[in-house]
Amino acid sequence: MDHLEAFQGIADAHDGNRAAGTSGYEASADYVESTLAAAGYETQRQHFSFELFRVLIGELSTGAGAVSTIVMEYSPSGTVTAPLAAPAGAQGCAAEDWEGFPDGSIALISRGNCAFSAKSLNAVPTTGISQAAGQALLTAMASGTVEADLVIETSLEEVETFNVLAETAQGRTDNVVMLGAHLDSVEDGPGINDNGSGSAAILETAVQLAGVNKLNNQVRFAWWGAEEHGLLGSWHYVEDLYANDAEELDDIATYLNFDMVASPNYVIGVYDADESTYEAPVQVPEGSAATEDGIPASGLFTGADGTKTPEEVALFGGTEGITYDPNYHAPADDIDNVSMEALEIMSKAIAHATLSLAQDTSAVNGERSAGKSGKPHPQGPLPTKEQPAA
């Protein structure tokens, strides 16, 4: 909680946020680095750049008044005064949907059937409105021409940011246990749950781990930058290793991620690597299921914008029918809207998982480690299923 209080103070002093590329993020990184240095760690900043998209103006109005809008990411700027028109295909996904569409009109299309990006390619600049507002406009269009004014002003600039990395001095460097949490917030708020909570939890884990007198496996910590802009920091880390030191990727025994572990209407969630609950949309990397099966977690999560079910209320308490974090990506994601109960549960789980793996990853990858020397166990790795023990 001391770390979360510090992150809140940083946001308060820096325009209310800790977003990547801002002074709030710089100050958050300074705090992490100074805390780690006091515990005896050496830290590293891994720099990278990204394109930062900002919406400066997003307005849509008709004779009936202004319509609330959400400008689509990477929409160009533009000002249009023209009648509204609906394409032949309501979703606007296919080329034939646009046959006969009157040139120069503002297209009103429905969500569904394809990604928003596919729709946007057919008509830019692009903004989104609620379904209720869209239905009201369609009703008005049925009675006659509806003139509209659309004003969108956006900017796109290259911004430099960085990841913060630190690792223990003890343990095997060819069997590394890695923990990560993104340090940046969205620009709309301080991000104390998302993801000050994960950042604080692994920070305190690192501080406490520094006092352990024997670690068999090295533990590496990462505070990712620009996660809120598309997981950019962690992508950069992996791509950099792949391009410059691919062998080091094989030295990472397992990775544990912690993104939001203090949601006010929380669940106690474990990443489902073995797909026992949900089928994964991608191929699950080898070792992930073993991580989930062999230790408490391969990642922990107390929930974001999903809705709490009656079954989850029975398990964890809280309120049915509202989101796990009603303040997700909002200014109210602050120190007053985190669950200390969830934070305590998850912090203990993170500490337990980290120390367990720092001493033994055999349940994950069959590797047994001998201790401070950093050498493999003299008996070698555990036998595989294909090669049973004698």
One Martini backbone bead per residue (centre of mass of N, CA, C, O) as a GRO file, in nm:
protein
  390
    1MET     BB    1   0.054   0.065  -0.016
    2ASP     BB    2   0.293   0.253  -0.028
    3HIS     BB    3   0.327   0.234  -0.334
    4LEU     BB    4   0.043   0.335  -0.409
    5GLU     BB    5   0.073   0.609  -0.275
    6ALA     BB    6   0.305   0.697  -0.456
    7PHE     BB    7   0.154   0.679  -0.727
    8GLN     BB    8  -0.063   0.883  -0.652
    9GLY     BB    9   0.127   1.123  -0.601
   10ILE     BB   10   0.240   1.128  -0.885
   11ALA     BB   11  -0.023   1.181  -1.036
   12ASP     BB   12  -0.101   1.443  -0.885
   13ALA     BB   13   0.181   1.585  -0.997
   14HIS     BB   14   0.095   1.462  -1.316
   15ASP     BB   15  -0.201   1.515  -1.447
   16GLY     BB   16  -0.334   1.232  -1.324
   17ASN     BB   17  -0.085   1.050  -1.440
   18ARG     BB   18   0.127   0.746  -1.584
   19ALA     BB   19   0.196   0.771  -1.873
   20ALA     BB   20   0.350   0.707  -2.143
   21GLY     BB   21   0.575   0.976  -2.199
   22THR     BB   22   0.562   1.097  -1.912
   23SER     BB   23   0.630   1.235  -1.607
   24GLY     BB   24   0.474   1.014  -1.448
   25TYR     BB   25   0.642   0.778  -1.552
   26GLU     BB   26   0.920   0.872  -1.470
   27ALA     BB   27   0.850   0.883  -1.164
   28SER     BB   28   0.774   0.586  -1.135
   29ALA     BB   29   1.051   0.475  -1.216
   30ASP     BB   30   1.215   0.618  -0.998
   31TYR     BB   31   1.077   0.473  -0.765
   32VAL     BB   32   1.149   0.185  -0.839
   33GLU     BB   33   1.459   0.226  -0.853
   34SER     BB   34   1.506   0.331  -0.561
   35THR     BB   35   1.386   0.084  -0.418
   36LEU     BB   36   1.581  -0.124  -0.540
   37ALA     BB   37   1.849   0.005  -0.455
   38ALA     BB   38   1.790  -0.019  -0.144
   39ALA     BB   39   1.786  -0.350  -0.188
   40GLY     BB   40   2.047  -0.404  -0.409
   41TYR     BB   41   1.981  -0.325  -0.696
   42GLU     BB   42   2.019  -0.336  -1.041
   43THR     BB   43   1.924  -0.125  -1.304
   44GLN     BB   44   1.731  -0.109  -1.619
   45ARG     BB   45   1.690   0.063  -1.923
   46GLN     BB   46   1.458  -0.003  -2.192
   47HIS     BB   47   1.448   0.143  -2.490
   48PHE     BB   48   1.166   0.290  -2.676
   49SER     BB   49   0.940   0.345  -2.946
   50PHE     BB   50   0.625   0.523  -3.022
   51GLU     BB   51   0.301   0.576  -3.138
   52LEU     BB   52   0.109   0.858  -3.044
   53PHE     BB   53  -0.235   0.874  -2.997
   54ARG     BB   54  -0.455   1.163  -3.031
   55VAL     BB   55  -0.747   1.326  -2.914
   56LEU     BB   56  -0.867   1.657  -2.958
   57ILE     BB   57  -1.124   1.614  -3.154
   58GLY     BB   58  -1.484   1.495  -3.114
   59GLU     BB   59  -1.751   1.579  -3.338
   60LEU     BB   60  -2.117   1.541  -3.345
   61SER     BB   61  -2.378   1.702  -3.542
   62THR     BB   62  -2.715   1.812  -3.547
   63GLY     BB   63  -3.018   1.961  -3.541
   64ALA     BB   64  -3.058   1.801  -3.250
   65GLY     BB   65  -2.749   1.790  -3.184
   66ALA     BB   66  -2.527   1.644  -2.995
   67VAL     BB   67  -2.299   1.362  -3.020
   68SER     BB   68  -2.162   1.111  -2.867
   69THR     BB   69  -1.808   1.030  -2.895
   70ILE     BB   70  -1.561   0.786  -3.038
   71VAL     BB   71  -1.262   0.790  -3.154
   72MET     BB   72  -1.083   0.621  -3.363
   73GLU     BB   73  -0.803   0.471  -3.386
   74TYR     BB   74  -0.614   0.643  -3.626
   75SER     BB   75  -0.767   0.871  -3.705
   76PRO     BB   76  -0.797   1.118  -3.897
   77SER     BB   77  -0.836   1.425  -3.985
   78GLY     BB   78  -1.157   1.617  -4.003
   79THR     BB   79  -1.407   1.808  -4.202
   80VAL     BB   80  -1.770   1.758  -4.211
   81THR     BB   81  -2.049   1.856  -4.427
   82ALA     BB   82  -2.326   1.628  -4.431
   83PRO     BB   83  -2.515   1.381  -4.512
   84LEU     BB   84  -2.665   1.112  -4.406
   85ALA     BB   85  -2.574   0.758  -4.472
   86ALA     BB   86  -2.665   0.431  -4.572
   87PRO     BB   87  -2.562   0.147  -4.657
   88ALA     BB   88  -2.660  -0.143  -4.794
   89GLY     BB   89  -2.469  -0.249  -4.576
   90ALA     BB   90  -2.485  -0.200  -4.242
   91GLN     BB   91  -2.175  -0.285  -4.167
   92GLY     BB   92  -1.948  -0.221  -4.393
   93CYS     BB   93  -1.742  -0.473  -4.484
   94ALA     BB   94  -1.806  -0.474  -4.787
   95ALA     BB   95  -1.790  -0.355  -5.101
   96GLU     BB   96  -2.099  -0.404  -5.169
   97ASP     BB   97  -2.211  -0.217  -4.938
   98TRP     BB   98  -2.115   0.057  -5.127
   99GLU     BB   99  -2.314   0.047  -5.341
  100GLY     BB  100  -2.441   0.367  -5.417
  101PHE     BB  101  -2.295   0.556  -5.244
  102PRO     BB  102  -2.294   0.878  -5.158
  103ASP     BB  103  -2.090   1.112  -5.218
  104GLY     BB  104  -1.985   1.287  -4.920
  105SER     BB  105  -2.103   1.129  -4.708
  106ILE     BB  106  -2.214   1.021  -4.395
  107ALA     BB  107  -2.161   0.725  -4.248
  108LEU     BB  108  -2.404   0.482  -4.120
  109ILE     BB  109  -2.297   0.217  -3.913
  110SER     BB  110  -2.279  -0.104  -3.796
  111ARG     BB  111  -2.207  -0.328  -3.588
  112GLY     BB  112  -2.044  -0.608  -3.696
  113ASN     BB  113  -1.882  -0.896  -3.870
  114CYS     BB  114  -1.640  -0.687  -3.812
  115ALA     BB  115  -1.392  -0.491  -3.777
  116PHE     BB  116  -1.343  -0.162  -3.725
  117SER     BB  117  -1.103  -0.137  -3.921
  118ALA     BB  118  -1.256  -0.229  -4.174
  119LYS     BB  119  -1.460   0.003  -4.174
  120SER     BB  120  -1.253   0.243  -4.176
  121LEU     BB  121  -1.130   0.188  -4.461
  122ASN     BB  122  -1.406   0.301  -4.603
  123ALA     BB  123  -1.413   0.549  -4.372
  124VAL     BB  124  -1.262   0.868  -4.345
  125PRO     BB  125  -1.311   0.960  -4.070
  126THR     BB  126  -1.361   0.799  -3.734
  127THR     BB  127  -1.654   0.729  -3.537
  128GLY     BB  128  -1.831   0.662  -3.231
  129ILE     BB  129  -2.154   0.543  -3.130
  130SER     BB  130  -2.429   0.469  -2.999
  131GLN     BB  131  -2.693   0.272  -3.059
  132ALA     BB  132  -2.912   0.473  -2.978
  133ALA     BB  133  -2.810   0.705  -3.157
  134GLY     BB  134  -2.825   0.550  -3.423
  135GLN     BB  135  -3.129   0.488  -3.418
  136ALA     BB  136  -3.220   0.784  -3.411
  137LEU     BB  137  -3.096   0.859  -3.686
  138LEU     BB  138  -3.246   0.653  -3.858
  139THR     BB  139  -3.526   0.763  -3.796
  140ALA     BB  140  -3.472   1.048  -3.911
  141MET     BB  141  -3.392   0.947  -4.203
  142ALA     BB  142  -3.680   0.830  -4.273
  143SER     BB  143  -3.795   1.149  -4.287
  144GLY     BB  144  -3.508   1.254  -4.395
  145THR     BB  145  -3.271   1.472  -4.414
  146VAL     BB  146  -2.945   1.458  -4.240
  147GLU     BB  147  -2.751   1.692  -4.117
  148ALA     BB  148  -2.388   1.697  -4.061
  149ASP     BB  149  -2.121   1.747  -3.818
  150LEU     BB  150  -1.769   1.665  -3.858
  151VAL     BB  151  -1.507   1.669  -3.601
  152ILE     BB  152  -1.156   1.582  -3.644
  153GLU     BB  153  -0.873   1.579  -3.412
  154THR     BB  154  -0.541   1.459  -3.455
  155SER     BB  155  -0.244   1.285  -3.328
  156LEU     BB  156   0.103   1.184  -3.432
  157GLU     BB  157   0.369   1.061  -3.225
  158GLU     BB  158   0.695   1.015  -3.131
  159VAL     BB  159   0.779   0.812  -2.845
  160GLU     BB  160   0.974   0.778  -2.557
  161THR     BB  161   1.052   0.482  -2.371
  162PHE     BB  162   1.042   0.223  -2.098
  163ASN     BB  163   1.192  -0.030  -1.930
  164VAL     BB  164   1.219  -0.204  -1.616
  165LEU     BB  165   1.510  -0.379  -1.488
  166ALA     BB  166   1.564  -0.673  -1.273
  167GLU     BB  167   1.800  -0.883  -1.074
  168THR     BB  168   1.931  -1.131  -0.922
  169ALA     BB  169   2.244  -1.243  -0.804
  170GLN     BB  170   2.114  -1.507  -0.770
  171GLY     BB  171   2.135  -1.787  -0.950
  172ARG     BB  172   2.044  -1.926  -1.229
  173THR     BB  173   2.092  -1.799  -1.566
  174ASP     BB  174   1.953  -2.074  -1.720
  175ASN     BB  175   1.683  -2.045  -1.496
  176VAL     BB  176   1.462  -1.813  -1.526
  177VAL     BB  177   1.254  -1.613  -1.330
  178MET     BB  178   0.968  -1.424  -1.447
  179LEU     BB  179   0.843  -1.092  -1.381
  180GLY     BB  180   0.539  -0.893  -1.463
  181ALA     BB  181   0.447  -0.534  -1.505
  182HIS     BB  182   0.271  -0.262  -1.575
  183LEU     BB  183   0.342   0.091  -1.521
  184ASP     BB  184   0.134   0.214  -1.688
  185SER     BB  185  -0.113   0.436  -1.767
  186VAL     BB  186  -0.360   0.604  -1.847
  187GLU     BB  187  -0.453   0.934  -1.925
  188ASP     BB  188  -0.732   0.935  -1.737
  189GLY     BB  189  -0.541   0.814  -1.496
  190PRO     BB  190  -0.352   0.668  -1.226
  191GLY     BB  191  -0.356   0.352  -1.210
  192ILE     BB  192  -0.375   0.174  -0.934
  193ASN     BB  193  -0.478  -0.095  -1.043
  194ASP     BB  194  -0.407   0.005  -1.353
  195ASN     BB  195  -0.091  -0.112  -1.256
  196GLY     BB  196  -0.007  -0.057  -0.959
  197SER     BB  197  -0.060  -0.330  -0.825
  198GLY     BB  198   0.141  -0.508  -0.982
  199SER     BB  199   0.389  -0.328  -0.940
  200ALA     BB  200   0.386  -0.335  -0.627
  201ALA     BB  201   0.395  -0.643  -0.585
  202ILE     BB  202   0.676  -0.693  -0.730
  203LEU     BB  203   0.836  -0.490  -0.569
  204GLU     BB  204   0.802  -0.622  -0.288
  205THR     BB  205   0.910  -0.894  -0.372
  206ALA     BB  206   1.195  -0.794  -0.436
  207VAL     BB  207   1.265  -0.681  -0.160
  208GLN     BB  208   1.226  -0.952  -0.002
  209LEU     BB  209   1.417  -1.132  -0.179
  210ALA     BB  210   1.687  -0.986  -0.098
  211GLY     BB  211   1.675  -1.145   0.201
  212VAL     BB  212   1.748  -1.406   0.073
  213ASN     BB  213   2.016  -1.644   0.115
  214LYS     BB  214   1.873  -1.848  -0.108
  215LEU     BB  215   1.903  -1.904  -0.465
  216ASN     BB  216   1.871  -2.113  -0.740
  217ASN     BB  217   1.714  -1.896  -0.913
  218GLN     BB  218   1.682  -1.652  -1.110
  219VAL     BB  219   1.525  -1.326  -1.074
  220ARG     BB  220   1.313  -1.140  -1.294
  221PHE     BB  221   1.220  -0.799  -1.342
  222ALA     BB  222   0.929  -0.623  -1.493
  223TRP     BB  223   0.853  -0.289  -1.612
  224TRP     BB  224   0.628  -0.195  -1.833
  225GLY     BB  225   0.588  -0.015  -2.127
  226ALA     BB  226   0.316   0.070  -2.318
  227GLU     BB  227   0.066  -0.122  -2.271
  228GLU     BB  228  -0.179   0.077  -2.339
  229HIS     BB  229  -0.058   0.065  -2.661
  230GLY     BB  230   0.004  -0.267  -2.707
  231LEU     BB  231   0.231  -0.427  -2.547
  232LEU     BB  232   0.518  -0.292  -2.616
  233GLY     BB  233   0.736  -0.362  -2.404
  234SER     BB  234   0.723  -0.675  -2.420
  235TRP     BB  235   0.769  -0.697  -2.720
  236HIS     BB  236   1.046  -0.564  -2.722
  237TYR     BB  237   1.193  -0.763  -2.542
  238VAL     BB  238   1.156  -1.014  -2.721
  239GLU     BB  239   1.262  -0.900  -2.992
  240ASP     BB  240   1.543  -0.830  -2.887
  241LEU     BB  241   1.629  -1.113  -2.812
  242TYR     BB  242   1.579  -1.249  -3.085
  243ALA     BB  243   1.786  -1.058  -3.242
  244ASN     BB  244   2.047  -1.060  -3.012
  245ASP     BB  245   1.958  -1.319  -2.789
  246ALA     BB  246   1.810  -1.608  -2.833
  247GLU     BB  247   1.927  -1.792  -2.606
  248GLU     BB  248   1.796  -1.635  -2.363
  249LEU     BB  249   1.509  -1.739  -2.397
  250ASP     BB  250   1.587  -2.034  -2.293
  251ASP     BB  251   1.652  -1.921  -1.988
  252ILE     BB  252   1.343  -1.901  -1.951
  253ALA     BB  253   1.134  -2.085  -1.755
  254THR     BB  254   0.930  -1.844  -1.661
  255TYR     BB  255   0.621  -1.645  -1.677
  256LEU     BB  256   0.478  -1.381  -1.476
  257ASN     BB  257   0.163  -1.209  -1.460
  258PHE     BB  258   0.055  -0.867  -1.331
  259ASP     BB  259  -0.280  -0.738  -1.400
  260MET     BB  260  -0.459  -0.665  -1.166
  261VAL     BB  261  -0.486  -0.711  -0.789
  262ALA     BB  262  -0.734  -0.474  -0.679
  263SER     BB  263  -1.025  -0.515  -0.736
  264PRO     BB  264  -1.323  -0.410  -0.597
  265ASN     BB  265  -1.487  -0.656  -0.769
  266TYR     BB  266  -1.347  -0.930  -0.720
  267VAL     BB  267  -1.143  -1.185  -0.839
  268ILE     BB  268  -0.976  -1.508  -0.841
  269GLY     BB  269  -0.739  -1.524  -1.092
  270VAL     BB  270  -0.616  -1.768  -1.331
  271TYR     BB  271  -0.433  -1.847  -1.573
  272ASP     BB  272  -0.547  -2.062  -1.856
  273ALA     BB  273  -0.321  -2.270  -1.990
  274ASP     BB  274  -0.500  -2.557  -2.006
  275GLU     BB  275  -0.803  -2.489  -2.095
  276SER     BB  276  -1.033  -2.563  -1.873
  277THR     BB  277  -1.226  -2.304  -1.939
  278TYR     BB  278  -1.072  -2.186  -2.201
  279GLU     BB  279  -1.016  -2.136  -2.523
  280ALA     BB  280  -0.755  -2.053  -2.694
  281PRO     BB  281  -0.670  -1.824  -2.963
  282VAL     BB  282  -0.393  -1.964  -2.918
  283GLN     BB  283  -0.102  -2.109  -2.891
  284VAL     BB  284   0.024  -2.269  -2.628
  285PRO     BB  285   0.298  -2.256  -2.471
  286GLU     BB  286   0.538  -2.435  -2.369
  287GLY     BB  287   0.482  -2.481  -2.007
  288SER     BB  288   0.217  -2.340  -1.917
  289ALA     BB  289   0.058  -2.577  -1.796
  290ALA     BB  290   0.275  -2.650  -1.587
  291THR     BB  291   0.262  -2.389  -1.432
  292GLU     BB  292  -0.033  -2.413  -1.345
  293ASP     BB  293  -0.009  -2.709  -1.217
  294GLY     BB  294   0.264  -2.675  -1.023
  295ILE     BB  295   0.161  -2.387  -0.934
  296PRO     BB  296  -0.033  -2.122  -0.841
  297ALA     BB  297   0.094  -1.954  -1.103
  298SER     BB  298   0.093  -1.764  -1.438
  299GLY     BB  299  -0.113  -1.563  -1.328
  300LEU     BB  300  -0.292  -1.274  -1.209
  301PHE     BB  301  -0.653  -1.180  -1.155
  302THR     BB  302  -0.932  -0.943  -1.062
  303GLY     BB  303  -1.027  -0.765  -1.293
  304ALA     BB  304  -1.217  -0.549  -1.511
  305ASP     BB  305  -1.480  -0.527  -1.760
  306GLY     BB  306  -1.620  -0.748  -1.646
  307THR     BB  307  -1.893  -0.945  -1.531
  308LYS     BB  308  -2.040  -1.041  -1.248
  309THR     BB  309  -2.133  -1.342  -1.125
  310PRO     BB  310  -2.307  -1.545  -0.921
  311GLU     BB  311  -2.073  -1.751  -0.886
  312GLU     BB  312  -1.860  -1.535  -0.798
  313VAL     BB  313  -2.009  -1.434  -0.549
  314ALA     BB  314  -2.004  -1.706  -0.398
  315LEU     BB  315  -1.684  -1.709  -0.387
  316PHE     BB  316  -1.605  -1.364  -0.339
  317GLY     BB  317  -1.822  -1.176  -0.357
  318GLY     BB  318  -1.998  -0.892  -0.402
  319THR     BB  319  -2.133  -0.770  -0.723
  320GLU     BB  320  -2.377  -0.831  -0.927
  321GLY     BB  321  -2.365  -0.698  -1.267
  322ILE     BB  322  -2.084  -0.578  -1.235
  323THR     BB  323  -1.786  -0.480  -1.256
  324TYR     BB  324  -1.478  -0.541  -1.127
  325ASP     BB  325  -1.395  -0.239  -1.249
  326PRO     BB  326  -1.563   0.059  -1.261
  327ASN     BB  327  -1.263   0.228  -1.304
  328TYR     BB  328  -1.172   0.146  -1.571
  329HIS     BB  329  -0.997   0.378  -1.736
  330ALA     BB  330  -1.028   0.595  -1.499
  331PRO     BB  331  -1.005   0.848  -1.269
  332ALA     BB  332  -1.114   0.640  -1.028
  333ASP     BB  333  -0.832   0.490  -1.041
  334ASP     BB  334  -0.765   0.487  -0.713
  335ILE     BB  335  -0.685   0.462  -0.377
  336ASP     BB  336  -1.008   0.441  -0.305
  337ASN     BB  337  -1.040   0.186  -0.548
  338VAL     BB  338  -0.928  -0.059  -0.369
  339SER     BB  339  -0.855  -0.390  -0.269
  340MET     BB  340  -0.704  -0.512   0.011
  341GLU     BB  341  -0.788  -0.804   0.002
  342ALA     BB  342  -0.689  -0.871  -0.281
  343LEU     BB  343  -0.397  -0.773  -0.242
  344GLU     BB  344  -0.324  -0.976  -0.020
  345ILE     BB  345  -0.377  -1.237  -0.166
  346MET     BB  346  -0.193  -1.179  -0.419
  347SER     BB  347   0.075  -1.113  -0.277
  348LYS     BB  348   0.109  -1.392  -0.151
  349ALA     BB  349   0.100  -1.552  -0.415
  350ILE     BB  350   0.340  -1.417  -0.549
  351ALA     BB  351   0.549  -1.485  -0.334
  352HIS     BB  352   0.516  -1.792  -0.342
  353ALA     BB  353   0.572  -1.840  -0.641
  354THR     BB  354   0.850  -1.710  -0.652
  355LEU     BB  355   1.002  -1.876  -0.436
  356SER     BB  356   0.942  -2.154  -0.545
  357LEU     BB  357   1.087  -2.104  -0.825
  358ALA     BB  358   1.363  -2.008  -0.715
  359GLN     BB  359   1.410  -2.316  -0.611
  360ASP     BB  360   1.184  -2.466  -0.821
  361THR     BB  361   1.114  -2.585  -1.175
  362SER     BB  362   1.032  -2.890  -1.223
  363ALA     BB  363   0.718  -2.857  -1.283
  364VAL     BB  364   0.780  -2.700  -1.555
  365ASN     BB  365   1.096  -2.819  -1.682
  366GLY     BB  366   1.275  -3.037  -1.502
  367GLU     BB  367   1.449  -2.842  -1.331
  368ARG     BB  368   1.729  -2.875  -1.115
  369SER     BB  369   1.870  -2.697  -0.842
  370ALA     BB  370   2.161  -2.652  -0.620
  371GLY     BB  371   2.214  -2.328  -0.581
  372LYS     BB  372   2.435  -2.073  -0.537
  373SER     BB  373   2.621  -2.163  -0.780
  374GLY     BB  374   2.423  -2.207  -1.042
  375LYS     BB  375   2.403  -2.504  -1.078
  376PRO     BB  376   2.310  -2.783  -1.169
  377HIS     BB  377   2.196  -3.063  -1.084
  378PRO     BB  378   2.380  -3.351  -1.053
  379GLN     BB  379   2.123  -3.529  -1.171
  380GLY     BB  380   1.970  -3.345  -1.329
  381PRO     BB  381   1.704  -3.369  -1.488
  382LEU     BB  382   1.410  -3.471  -1.502
  383PRO     BB  383   1.222  -3.706  -1.605
  384THR     BB  384   1.037  -3.789  -1.857
  385LYS     BB  385   0.762  -3.941  -1.984
  386GLU     BB  386   0.940  -4.090  -2.208
  387GLN     BB  387   1.161  -4.115  -1.945
  388PRO     BB  388   1.153  -4.303  -1.706
  389ALA     BB  389   1.223  -4.398  -1.414
  390ALA     BB  390   1.406  -4.667  -1.276
   0.00000   0.00000   0.00000
